[in-house]
Amino acid sequence: MTLLDQRPVRTQARRTARLLLVDGEAIVRFGLRQLFAADPDLVVVGEAAGPRDALALADRCPPDLVVLDLDLGRDGAGLDLARRLLERHRGIRVLVLTGSRDRDLMMQAMRLGVHGFLRKSADTAEVVAAVRSLLRGEGVFDAGPVVVDVLRPDEPRGPVLTERETQVLKLLAVGMSNREIGERLLISEATVKFHVRNLRDKLEVRRRTEIVHTATRQGIV
């Protein structure tokens, strides 16, 4: 268990978001810490390898967002930690960052109320973009149609888009490039690419050019 930032909260509250990293592998935590250190709007306040230390850190220095791997040793430990964090800290956001491809595990995590689910195969720009999306109050699920099963179980099968994904989709529909979309929405081109990839996954298409056609056919845009 490591408490990484003990500066008074009042000096950072307005300009930085506080992150807690929970992963059983030290090298993964190190990589994430280095990644977020380059962003002046994010600060890693602690890191933990297991549930007990993670809860202790969250109680001592409440984070805005927890980046969590569900594989924390014993079966169900990661899920139980996510549940306890969400119960004990109102307003906390949880991004699951995992190498698992277990569909049932993803569904259980979403039912608990985690705000994002991203595979560890995502590139660094996507991870940062996901964190920023969650901090804006959006959800990020890199899980394709699994999201539909969980979030809209009683509705016809179809993609669930975030507000930002819908904005990007509408600008794609009028022929804007990634750079132009970024300028219009005041986000980076890397962030636009992240949302375009999510749109491809959710609409189950391979190419960017198919996004608008498929969305139009499904009545989304």
C-alpha positions in Angstrom: 0.0 0.0 0.0 1.4 3.3 -1.0 0.0 6.8 -0.3 1.6 8.8 -3.0 0.4 12.3 -2.6 -0.1 13.9 0.8 -0.5 17.5 -0.2 -3.5 19.2 1.3 -6.6 18.7 -0.7 -7.4 22.4 -0.8 -4.3 23.1 -3.0 -5.5 20.7 -5.7 -9.3 20.4 -5.5 -10.0 22.9 -8.3 -7.5 21.8 -10.8 -6.7 18.1 -10.4 -8.7 14.9 -10.2 -7.5 12.4 -7.6 -6.8 8.9 -8.8 -6.3 5.6 -6.9 -4.6 2.7 -8.7 -5.5 -0.9 -7.7 -3.7 -3.7 -9.5 -1.9 -6.8 -8.3 1.1 -6.2 -10.6 3.6 -3.5 -9.5 4.7 -3.0 -13.1 1.2 -2.1 -14.2 0.8 0.3 -11.3 4.1 1.9 -12.2 3.1 2.3 -15.9 -0.2 3.9 -15.0 1.5 6.2 -12.5 3.9 7.4 -15.2 1.1 7.8 -17.7 -1.0 10.0 -15.5 2.0 12.0 -14.2 2.2 13.6 -17.6 -1.3 15.1 -17.2 -1.5 18.2 -15.0 -5.2 17.7 -14.5 -4.7 14.3 -12.9 -2.8 13.2 -9.7 -2.3 9.7 -8.4 -2.9 9.9 -4.6 -2.2 6.2 -3.9 -1.8 2.7 -5.2 -2.6 -0.7 -3.8 -2.1 -4.3 -4.7 -5.1 -5.7 -2.9 -8.6 -4.9 -1.5 -7.6 -4.2 2.1 -5.0 -1.6 1.3 -7.2 -0.1 -1.4 -10.0 0.5 1.1 -7.7 1.9 3.7 -6.3 4.4 1.1 -9.7 5.4 -0.1 -10.8 6.1 3.4 -7.7 8.1 4.2 -7.5 10.0 1.0 -10.8 9.8 -0.9 -10.2 9.6 -4.7 -12.4 10.9 -7.5 -11.7 7.9 -9.6 -10.3 4.4 -9.0 -8.6 2.5 -11.8 -9.2 -1.2 -10.8 -8.2 -4.6 -12.1 -10.7 -7.2 -11.0 -8.0 -9.9 -10.8 -6.8 -9.4 -7.3 -6.1 -13.0 -6.2 -9.0 -14.9 -4.7 -12.1 -15.3 -6.8 -14.5 -12.3 -6.5 -12.0 -10.1 -4.6 -12.0 -7.4 -7.3 -15.8 -7.4 -7.6 -16.2 -7.2 -3.9 -13.8 -4.3 -3.7 -15.7 -2.4 -6.4 -18.9 -2.9 -4.5 -17.5 -1.7 -1.2 -15.8 1.4 -2.8 -19.1 2.4 -4.4 -21.0 1.9 -1.2 -18.6 3.7 1.1 -17.7 6.7 -1.1 -20.6 8.5 -2.7 -19.6 10.1 -6.0 -16.5 7.9 -6.6 -16.0 6.7 -10.2 -14.7 3.3 -10.9 -12.8 2.3 -14.2 -12.2 -1.4 -14.5 -8.9 -1.9 -16.5 -8.4 -5.6 -16.9 -7.0 -8.3 -19.1 -10.0 -10.6 -18.5 -12.3 -11.4 -21.4 -14.8 -13.2 -19.1 -18.2 -12.1 -20.3 -19.9 -13.0 -17.0 -17.3 -11.0 -15.0 -17.9 -7.9 -17.2 -21.7 -8.2 -16.7 -21.3 -8.6 -12.9 -19.1 -5.5 -12.7 -21.5 -3.4 -14.7 -24.4 -4.5 -12.6 -22.5 -3.4 -9.5 -22.4 0.1 -11.1 -18.9 0.6 -12.3 -18.6 3.5 -14.7 -16.2 2.1 -17.2 -14.7 -1.2 -18.4 -11.6 -1.1 -20.6 -9.2 -3.9 -21.7 -5.5 -3.6 -20.9 -4.8 -4.0 -24.6 -6.1 -0.4 -25.0 -3.3 2.1 -25.8 -2.3 4.8 -23.5 -4.3 7.6 -25.2 -7.4 5.5 -24.8 -6.8 5.0 -21.1 -6.4 8.7 -20.5 -9.4 9.5 -22.6 -11.5 6.9 -20.7 -10.4 8.5 -17.4 -11.3 12.0 -18.6 -14.7 10.7 -19.9 -15.5 9.2 -16.5 -14.5 12.3 -14.7 -17.0 14.3 -16.9 -19.7 11.9 -15.8 -19.8 9.7 -18.9 -19.5 6.0 -19.1 -16.9 4.1 -21.2 -17.4 0.4 -21.9 -15.0 -1.3 -24.3 -17.1 -4.4 -24.2 -19.2 -4.3 -27.4 -22.8 -5.7 -27.2 -22.2 -6.9 -23.6 -23.1 -3.4 -22.5 -26.6 -3.7 -24.0 -27.3 -6.9 -22.1 -26.5 -5.3 -18.8 -27.7 -1.7 -19.1 -30.8 -2.3 -21.2 -31.9 -6.0 -20.5 -35.6 -5.4 -21.2 -35.1 -3.4 -24.5 -34.4 -4.5 -28.0 -30.8 -5.2 -28.8 -29.0 -2.0 -29.9 -26.0 0.1 -29.0 -26.0 2.4 -26.0 -24.0 5.6 -26.8 -22.7 8.1 -24.3 -23.4 11.8 -24.8 -19.9 12.4 -26.2 -20.2 9.5 -28.6 -23.4 10.8 -29.9 -21.8 14.2 -30.4 -18.9 12.6 -32.3 -21.4 10.5 -34.4 -23.3 13.6 -35.5 -20.2 15.4 -36.6 -19.0 12.3 -38.5 -22.4 12.3 -40.2 -21.6 15.8 -41.7 -18.2 14.7 -43.0 -15.9 16.1 -40.4 -12.4 14.7 -39.9 -11.0 13.7 -36.5 -9.1 17.0 -36.3 -12.2 19.1 -37.1 -14.3 17.2 -34.6 -11.6 17.7 -31.9 -11.6 21.5 -32.6 -15.4 21.7 -32.5 -15.7 19.7 -29.3 -12.5 21.2 -27.7 -11.0 17.7 -27.2 -7.8 16.2 -28.5 -7.6 14.2 -31.7 -6.6 11.2 -29.7 -9.7 11.5 -27.7 -11.8 11.7 -30.9 -10.1 8.5 -32.2 -11.0 6.8 -28.9 -14.7 7.6 -29.3 -14.6 6.6 -33.0 -13.2 3.2 -32.0 -16.0 2.9 -29.4 -18.6 3.7 -32.0 -17.1 1.0 -34.3 -17.2 -1.6 -31.5 -20.8 -0.7 -30.4 -22.1 -0.6 -34.0 -20.1 -3.8 -34.8 -18.5 -2.4 -37.9 -14.8 -2.5 -38.9 -14.3 0.7 -40.8 -14.9 4.3 -40.0 -16.9 4.8 -43.2 -19.5 2.2 -42.0 -20.3 4.0 -38.8 -22.7 6.6 -40.1 -24.4 4.2 -42.6 -25.0 1.6 -39.8 -26.2 4.3 -37.3 -28.6 5.7 -39.9 -30.0 2.3 -40.7 -30.6 1.7 -37.0 -32.3 5.0 -36.5 -29.6 6.4 -34.2 -28.7 9.5 -36.4 
